[in-house]
């Protein structure tokens, strides 16, 4: 990813095709988007320190990598220095780089991971596992006072779905697999993991486990702790392997210790996870509620009911207004539809359009199951004054749900 922000070059958020956004931001936070307030320091102007890497450790790392390179490239080191929290990006954009890693290594298999760890231990160096670089907890950043060599261990080459056991519905997956690639590999075999955190496009399985992440469809699939059945972890004491059993009556659970450990116990190289068949039908519908309280009450009733939905999301009035303000330049037909909907909500349902709240509810499964769930949820929504506004808003949400970080970068 870009060292100063989210995503890749050529992909960004802009206000220019969203005519309502400028006025919304001026009114709500007194921000004028027509002028540039700040830009990141140019890479050429950054003060990047020389790496602290002895010839002996460099040779040991390259040997561990089977002759592959141990990178000391300035840009490579910078991209592995921090995560993507607001604090990380503000400091990077100002040119406050902190303690950069001295070297970046990319092992190709578990044995190379173990060899790199041994080399780091022998040299009393610091080793920081690196997945996709989307961390917001500060776990990728070494202390500025750190005098030892800092090694960033990038797991992106360990990216395969190794096997799927159809009978037990378990998949063995390497920890460096990024979300989109992981799903493509599983979908090609007819399976899905169903884990879609906000960072999905740029984060890895190992990162999800190390941070105990939750996804947008955890209502149906569970969070990563629910999905993870077993792990393989390279530790200073050797290889840690847990068994892929659904549950145990003994404790403490070593698997639970690894979940959320942020890389402190070792390097996660592989996991066995519960997968499901790709559903026959998948749809996300948009709903509008008169107030935030109505939306929350409906979500609570859905959770307490027999409904088995995949997504339940409700925005407050401010987030709803922001969502509408980010719509692209509408056609004449779009404007007519929007005006007709507003009139309908006001006159027929007594909505205050300044207080209404947007919601998305997702359904998956067979066509018969989806139809039954939609009817059940529709009755609950109706009891709380909600109105279904169709699949178009849901389709747009589904397409853009991972783009929020680009909006943050734009506002910076």
C-alpha positions as CSV (number, residue, x, y, z in Angstrom):
1,X,0.0,0.0,0.0
2,X,1.0,3.7,-0.2
3,X,3.3,4.6,2.6
4,X,1.3,7.8,3.4
5,X,-2.3,6.4,3.1
6,X,-4.6,3.6,2.2
7,X,-4.7,1.5,-0.9
8,X,-2.8,1.8,-4.2
9,X,-1.8,4.6,-6.4
10,X,-4.5,5.6,-8.9
11,X,-7.3,4.8,-6.5
12,X,-8.7,7.7,-4.4
13,X,-11.8,9.4,-3.2
14,X,-12.9,12.8,-4.7
15,X,-15.6,15.3,-4.1
16,X,-15.7,16.5,-7.7
17,X,-18.4,14.0,-8.9
18,X,-20.5,14.4,-5.7
19,X,-22.3,17.7,-5.8
20,X,-23.8,17.6,-2.3
21,X,-20.7,16.7,-0.4
22,X,-19.0,20.1,-0.4
23,X,-22.0,21.8,1.2
24,X,-22.5,19.0,3.7
25,X,-18.9,19.2,5.0
26,X,-19.1,23.0,5.1
27,X,-22.2,22.8,7.2
28,X,-21.3,20.0,9.5
29,X,-17.6,20.5,10.2
30,X,-16.8,23.8,8.6
31,X,-14.5,22.2,6.0
32,X,-13.9,23.7,2.6
33,X,-13.0,20.9,0.2
34,X,-12.3,23.2,-2.7
35,X,-8.9,24.0,-1.3
36,X,-6.0,21.7,-0.5
37,X,-5.2,21.9,3.2
38,X,-2.2,19.6,3.4
39,X,-0.2,17.2,1.3
40,X,2.2,14.4,2.4
41,X,5.9,15.2,2.4
42,X,7.4,14.0,-0.8
43,X,9.3,10.7,-0.5
44,X,12.4,12.4,-1.9
45,X,12.3,14.9,1.0
46,X,12.1,12.3,3.8
47,X,15.0,11.7,6.1
48,X,15.4,8.0,6.0
49,X,18.1,6.7,8.3
50,X,20.6,4.1,7.1
51,X,19.8,0.5,8.2
52,X,21.5,-0.9,11.2
53,X,22.3,-4.3,9.8
54,X,25.5,-6.2,10.2
55,X,27.0,-8.1,7.3
56,X,26.8,-11.3,9.4
57,X,23.1,-10.9,10.1
58,X,22.3,-10.0,6.5
59,X,24.1,-13.1,5.3
60,X,22.3,-15.2,7.8
61,X,18.9,-13.8,6.7
62,X,19.7,-14.4,3.0
63,X,20.8,-17.9,3.8
64,X,17.5,-18.4,5.7
65,X,15.6,-17.2,2.6
66,X,17.4,-19.8,0.4
67,X,19.5,-17.2,-1.2
68,X,16.7,-14.7,-1.6
69,X,17.2,-11.0,-0.9
70,X,16.9,-9.3,2.5
71,X,15.6,-5.9,1.4
72,X,17.1,-2.7,2.8
73,X,15.4,-0.6,0.1
74,X,14.3,2.8,1.7
75,X,10.7,2.6,0.3
76,X,10.3,-1.0,1.3
77,X,11.4,-0.2,4.9
78,X,9.1,2.8,5.1
79,X,6.0,0.8,3.9
80,X,6.7,-1.7,6.7
81,X,7.3,0.8,9.5
82,X,3.7,1.4,10.7
83,X,0.1,0.4,10.2
84,X,-2.8,2.6,9.0
85,X,-4.3,4.2,12.1
86,X,-5.1,7.9,12.0
87,X,-2.1,8.5,14.3
88,X,0.2,6.5,12.0
89,X,-0.9,8.4,8.8
90,X,-0.7,11.9,10.4
91,X,2.9,11.3,11.5
92,X,4.0,9.7,8.2
93,X,2.4,12.5,6.2
94,X,4.3,15.0,8.3
95,X,7.6,13.2,7.7
96,X,7.8,12.0,11.3
97,X,8.9,8.4,10.5
98,X,9.9,7.1,13.9
99,X,12.0,3.9,14.1
100,X,12.0,2.3,10.7
101,X,12.7,-1.5,10.3
102,X,16.3,-2.1,9.1
103,X,15.5,-4.9,6.8
104,X,12.4,-6.6,5.2
105,X,12.4,-10.3,4.6
106,X,9.8,-12.4,2.6
107,X,10.1,-16.1,3.4
108,X,8.5,-18.5,1.0
109,X,7.5,-21.3,3.4
110,X,7.3,-22.2,7.0
111,X,10.8,-23.6,7.2
112,X,12.2,-20.3,6.0
113,X,10.1,-18.5,8.6
114,X,11.7,-20.7,11.3
115,X,15.2,-20.1,9.8
116,X,14.6,-16.3,9.9
117,X,13.5,-16.5,13.5
118,X,16.6,-18.5,14.5
119,X,18.8,-15.9,12.8
120,X,17.1,-13.1,14.6
121,X,17.4,-14.9,18.0
122,X,21.1,-15.6,17.4
123,X,21.7,-11.9,16.6
124,X,19.5,-10.6,19.4
125,X,17.4,-8.7,16.8
126,X,13.8,-7.6,16.9
127,X,11.4,-9.5,14.6
128,X,8.0,-8.0,13.7
129,X,5.5,-10.1,11.7
130,X,3.9,-8.2,8.9
131,X,0.7,-9.2,7.1
132,X,-1.0,-6.5,5.0
133,X,0.1,-3.5,7.0
134,X,-3.5,-2.4,8.0
135,X,-2.9,-2.5,11.8
136,X,-4.4,0.2,13.9
137,X,-3.0,-0.9,17.3
138,X,0.7,0.2,16.8
139,X,1.9,-3.4,16.8
140,X,4.1,-2.9,13.6
141,X,6.1,0.0,15.1
142,X,9.3,-0.5,17.0
143,X,10.2,1.9,19.8
144,X,12.2,4.9,18.8
145,X,14.7,4.0,21.4
146,X,15.2,0.5,20.0
147,X,19.0,0.1,19.3
148,X,18.8,-3.5,18.1
149,X,18.3,-4.5,14.5
150,X,14.6,-4.5,13.6
151,X,13.5,-7.1,11.1
152,X,10.1,-6.9,9.4
153,X,8.9,-10.4,8.4
154,X,6.5,-10.0,5.5
155,X,4.3,-13.2,5.0
156,X,2.8,-12.2,1.6
157,X,4.5,-15.2,-0.1
158,X,2.6,-17.7,2.1
159,X,-0.7,-17.1,0.3
160,X,-2.2,-20.4,-0.7
161,X,-5.4,-22.4,0.2
162,X,-3.6,-25.7,0.8
163,X,-6.6,-28.1,1.2
164,X,-10.3,-28.2,1.8
165,X,-11.9,-31.1,3.6
166,X,-15.5,-31.2,2.3
167,X,-16.7,-33.7,5.0
168,X,-15.6,-31.6,7.9
169,X,-15.9,-28.3,6.1
170,X,-12.4,-27.3,7.1
171,X,-9.8,-25.5,5.0
172,X,-6.1,-25.2,5.6
173,X,-4.9,-21.8,4.5
174,X,-1.5,-20.0,4.7
175,X,-1.4,-16.9,6.9
176,X,-0.2,-14.5,4.2
177,X,-3.3,-14.9,2.0
178,X,-5.0,-11.5,1.4
179,X,-8.8,-11.4,1.7
180,X,-9.7,-11.1,-2.0
181,X,-7.2,-13.8,-3.1
182,X,-8.3,-16.1,-0.2
183,X,-12.0,-15.8,-1.3
184,X,-11.1,-16.3,-5.0
185,X,-9.3,-19.6,-4.2
186,X,-12.1,-20.8,-2.0
187,X,-14.9,-19.7,-4.4
188,X,-13.2,-21.6,-7.2
189,X,-13.8,-24.8,-5.2
190,X,-17.3,-23.8,-4.2
191,X,-16.5,-22.5,-0.7
192,X,-16.4,-19.3,1.2
193,X,-14.9,-18.2,4.6
194,X,-17.4,-15.4,4.9
195,X,-15.0,-13.1,6.8
196,X,-15.1,-9.5,5.5
197,X,-13.5,-7.0,7.9
198,X,-13.3,-3.3,6.8
199,X,-9.7,-3.9,5.9
200,X,-10.6,-7.0,3.7
201,X,-8.9,-5.9,0.5
202,X,-5.5,-5.2,2.1
203,X,-5.3,-7.5,5.1
204,X,-4.3,-11.1,5.5
205,X,-5.6,-14.2,7.3
206,X,-2.7,-14.1,9.8
207,X,-3.5,-10.5,10.6
208,X,-7.1,-11.3,11.2
209,X,-6.1,-14.1,13.7
210,X,-3.4,-12.0,15.4
211,X,-5.9,-9.1,15.9
212,X,-9.0,-11.3,16.5
213,X,-10.9,-9.4,13.9
214,X,-14.6,-9.3,13.3
215,X,-16.3,-9.0,9.8
216,X,-19.3,-7.4,8.3
217,X,-21.1,-10.7,8.0
218,X,-20.2,-12.0,11.5
219,X,-23.9,-12.2,12.3
220,X,-24.0,-15.3,10.1
221,X,-20.4,-16.6,10.0
222,X,-19.0,-15.5,13.3
223,X,-15.8,-13.6,13.9
224,X,-12.4,-15.0,13.2
225,X,-12.2,-16.5,16.6
226,X,-15.3,-18.6,15.8
227,X,-14.0,-19.6,12.4
228,X,-10.5,-20.6,13.4
229,X,-10.2,-24.3,14.4
230,X,-6.4,-24.6,14.6
231,X,-3.1,-22.7,14.0
232,X,0.5,-23.3,13.2
233,X,2.9,-20.8,14.8
234,X,6.7,-20.6,14.6
235,X,7.8,-19.6,18.1
236,X,11.3,-19.1,19.7
237,X,10.7,-22.4,21.4
238,X,9.8,-24.3,18.2
239,X,6.8,-25.0,16.1
240,X,3.4,-24.7,17.9
241,X,0.6,-26.8,16.3
242,X,-2.9,-27.1,17.7
243,X,-5.5,-29.7,16.6
244,X,-8.4,-28.8,14.4
245,X,-11.2,-29.9,16.7
246,X,-14.6,-28.1,16.9
247,X,-14.5,-27.9,20.7
248,X,-12.8,-29.3,23.8
249,X,-13.7,-29.8,27.4
250,X,-10.2,-29.1,28.7
251,X,-8.3,-25.8,29.2
252,X,-6.6,-23.4,29.0
253,X,-6.9,-23.2,25.2
254,X,-3.6,-22.5,23.4
255,X,-5.6,-21.6,20.3
256,X,-7.4,-18.9,22.2
257,X,-4.0,-17.6,23.4
258,X,-2.8,-17.1,19.8
259,X,-6.0,-15.4,18.8
260,X,-5.5,-11.6,19.3
261,X,-1.9,-12.0,20.4
262,X,-0.7,-9.3,17.9
263,X,2.4,-11.3,17.0
264,X,3.8,-11.4,20.5
265,X,3.9,-15.2,20.9
266,X,5.3,-16.1,17.4
267,X,4.7,-16.0,13.7
268,X,1.4,-17.5,12.5
269,X,2.1,-19.4,9.3
270,X,-1.1,-21.4,8.7
271,X,-4.6,-21.9,10.1
272,X,-7.4,-24.4,9.7
273,X,-10.7,-22.7,9.4
274,X,-14.4,-23.5,9.2
275,X,-15.8,-22.8,5.7
276,X,-19.2,-22.9,4.1
277,X,-20.6,-23.6,0.6
278,X,-21.1,-20.5,-1.5
279,X,-24.7,-19.6,-1.1
280,X,-27.2,-20.0,-3.9
281,X,-28.4,-16.4,-3.5
282,X,-27.0,-13.4,-1.7
283,X,-28.8,-10.0,-1.5
284,X,-28.5,-6.9,0.7
285,X,-31.5,-4.6,1.0
286,X,-31.7,-1.0,2.1
287,X,-34.1,0.2,4.7
288,X,-35.0,3.6,6.2
289,X,-36.2,4.1,9.8
290,X,-37.8,7.3,11.2
291,X,-35.2,7.7,14.0
292,X,-32.0,6.1,15.4
293,X,-34.0,4.7,18.3
294,X,-36.4,2.9,15.8
295,X,-33.5,1.5,13.9
296,X,-31.8,0.2,17.0
297,X,-35.0,-1.4,18.3
298,X,-35.5,-3.2,15.0
299,X,-32.0,-4.5,15.0
300,X,-32.5,-5.8,18.6
301,X,-35.8,-7.5,17.6
302,X,-34.2,-9.1,14.5
303,X,-31.3,-10.5,16.7
304,X,-33.9,-11.9,19.2
305,X,-36.0,-13.4,16.5
306,X,-35.7,-16.6,14.4
307,X,-34.2,-14.6,11.5
308,X,-30.8,-15.7,10.2
309,X,-29.5,-12.7,8.4
310,X,-25.9,-12.1,7.2
311,X,-25.7,-8.4,7.7
312,X,-27.4,-6.0,10.1
313,X,-26.2,-2.4,9.9
314,X,-27.9,0.8,10.9
315,X,-26.5,4.3,10.6
316,X,-27.4,7.3,12.8
317,X,-28.9,10.4,11.2
318,X,-25.5,12.1,10.7
319,X,-23.9,9.0,9.0
320,X,-27.1,8.6,6.9
321,X,-26.8,12.3,5.7
322,X,-23.2,11.7,4.9
323,X,-24.0,8.6,2.9
324,X,-26.6,10.5,0.8
325,X,-24.1,13.4,0.4
326,X,-21.5,11.1,-1.2
327,X,-23.8,10.0,-4.0
328,X,-22.4,10.7,-7.4
329,X,-24.0,13.3,-9.7
330,X,-27.5,12.0,-10.3
331,X,-29.3,11.9,-13.6
332,X,-32.7,13.6,-14.1
333,X,-34.4,10.3,-13.5
334,X,-32.4,9.7,-10.3
335,X,-33.4,13.2,-9.0
336,X,-37.1,12.5,-9.7
337,X,-36.9,9.2,-7.9
338,X,-35.2,10.8,-4.9
339,X,-37.8,13.6,-4.7
340,X,-40.6,11.1,-5.0
341,X,-39.2,9.0,-2.2
342,X,-38.8,12.0,0.0
343,X,-42.3,13.1,-0.6
344,X,-43.6,9.6,0.0
345,X,-41.7,9.2,3.3
346,X,-42.9,12.6,4.6
347,X,-46.6,12.4,3.6
348,X,-47.3,8.6,3.9
349,X,-45.0,7.7,6.9
350,X,-44.5,11.1,8.6
351,X,-40.7,10.9,8.3
352,X,-38.5,13.8,9.3
353,X,-35.8,13.4,6.6
354,X,-33.2,15.1,8.9
355,X,-33.7,12.4,11.5
356,X,-34.2,9.3,9.4
357,X,-31.6,6.5,9.5
358,X,-30.3,4.2,6.8
359,X,-30.0,0.5,7.4
360,X,-28.7,-2.5,5.4
361,X,-29.8,-6.0,6.0
362,X,-28.3,-9.0,4.1
363,X,-29.7,-12.4,3.3
364,X,-27.9,-15.6,2.1
365,X,-28.9,-19.1,1.3
366,X,-31.4,-20.9,-1.0
367,X,-34.0,-18.8,-2.8
368,X,-36.7,-20.2,-0.6
369,X,-34.7,-19.5,2.6
370,X,-33.9,-15.9,1.5
371,X,-37.6,-15.2,0.6
372,X,-38.7,-16.5,4.0
373,X,-36.1,-14.4,5.9
374,X,-37.0,-11.3,3.9
375,X,-40.7,-11.7,4.9
376,X,-39.9,-12.3,8.6
377,X,-37.5,-9.3,8.8
378,X,-39.9,-7.1,6.8
379,X,-42.6,-7.6,9.4
380,X,-40.2,-6.7,12.2
381,X,-39.0,-3.6,10.3
382,X,-42.6,-2.6,9.7
383,X,-43.4,-2.7,13.4
384,X,-40.7,-0.1,14.0
385,X,-41.8,2.2,11.2
386,X,-39.2,1.1,8.8
387,X,-39.5,1.1,5.0
388,X,-37.6,-1.1,2.5
389,X,-36.1,1.0,-0.3
390,X,-34.9,-1.9,-2.4
391,X,-31.8,-3.6,-3.5
392,X,-30.0,-0.7,-5.4
393,X,-28.7,0.9,-2.1
394,X,-27.6,-2.5,-0.9
395,X,-25.8,-3.2,-4.1
396,X,-24.0,0.1,-3.8
397,X,-23.1,-0.6,-0.2
398,X,-21.8,-4.0,-1.2
399,X,-19.6,-2.5,-3.9
400,X,-18.2,0.4,-1.7
401,X,-18.1,-1.1,1.8
402,X,-14.3,-1.4,1.8
403,X,-13.7,2.2,0.5
404,X,-14.2,4.1,3.8
405,X,-10.4,4.5,4.4
406,X,-10.1,6.4,1.1
407,X,-12.6,8.9,2.5
408,X,-10.4,9.4,5.6
409,X,-7.3,10.0,3.4
410,X,-9.3,12.6,1.4
411,X,-10.3,14.4,4.6
412,X,-6.7,14.4,5.8
